[in-house]
Amino acid sequence: MKLENDLLLRTLKHEQVERPPIWLMRQAGRILPQYRALRGSLSGFKELVSTPQLAAEVTIQPIDELNVDAAIIFSDILVIPEAMGLDYEMVEKVGPSFPTTITSLQQVNKLESGAIAAERLEYVYEAVKATKKGLNNRVPLIGFSGAPWTLLAYMVEGGGSKTFSKAKKLLYQEPELSHQLLSKITDTIIAYLQNKIDAGVDVVQVFDSWAGLLSPAHYKIFALPYIEKIVASIKRVPVITFAKGAHHAIPEISEFETDAIGLDWTIDASVVKSYIGDRKILQGNLDPCLLYAKPEEIEQSTLDLVKKFESKHIVNLGHGVYPDTPLDGVKTFVNTIKNYSYTPS
């Protein structure tokens, strides 16, 4: 059945649209009181992620509350390492923690990968199916995965870090081991995203959240080839690639088969457009902290952003919305776009 709101899909196909679509990274989460109420009734974050009906409910909440142009399935990037055999915990107010980290080739060899690992994530695919049913063709549904380098960083570091120095040390000291781990992660991501597409997602996004921690030389060796392989494997739905902080890699990413490129808030849209032109749709790149500002400032900055991109733009933040962001600020941002229209040429 045809979607009631297919603005995102038409934009990704380079079709003429009446206004840019808008959705937010981390739109399903703590900015919404209904999410906090549900989350407070559960044993923990992982219960929410692994229970399809609950994940679907949380995915749909921002569609009902914010009226954004796309839903993104509520999950976690670390379900992939877990499916490969490396369990993690989500520690309240701390973040992810891996009791065991990858330090040896023997451990890498023990990890499952590809379709075998991806099969263990049936609860995600069931959440996709439940969400599609609950959305009832209102808006498209986005599926996602962390990129190989970002997942390796957690699997080696053991949790969040400002530097991920243990993970980076592995790249320098054990490059062969690093490539073997990255290859296994990549094969699992591909199978995982294909299964999500089979379950019903309309778009996929690959997040390389820690891209900016690598030097350009290391990003070219340990990240880009694997992202390129993932993107080339996804043919049935549009793909958005987001490498936070890796501005140097945008020209190379623009040569991949990705349909859109996500931008963080630290690069000027005009700079990117100067060497990409209209070949790719661009997504982003509002500073998430702008949403703490007064309504008139949010509105004006949002309009300024849209005018910079002109067209072929998916409006979003330059990264995920922060948990303590005022809901009114988020609504001002979204409503500014919902009330906007491209000037006829």
Buried (B, 14 or more C-beta within 10 A) or exposed (E): EEBEBBBBBBBBEBEEBEBBBBBBBBBBBBBBEEBEEBBEEEEEBBEBBBBBEBBBBBBBBBBEBBBBBBBBBBBBBBBBBBBBBBEBBBEEEEBBEBEEBBBEEEBBEEBBBBBEBBBBBEBBBBBBBBBBEBBEEBBBBBBBBBBBBBBBBBBBBBBEBEEBEBBBEBBEEBEEBBBBBBBBBBBBBBBBBBBBBEBBBBBBBBBBBBBBBBEEEBBBBBBBBBBBBBBEBBEEBBBBBBBBBBBBBBEBBBEBEBBBBBBBBEBEBEEBBEEBEEEBBBBBBBBBEBBBBEBEEBBEBBEEBBEBBBBBBBBBBBBBBBEEBBEEBBBBBBBBBBEBEBEEE
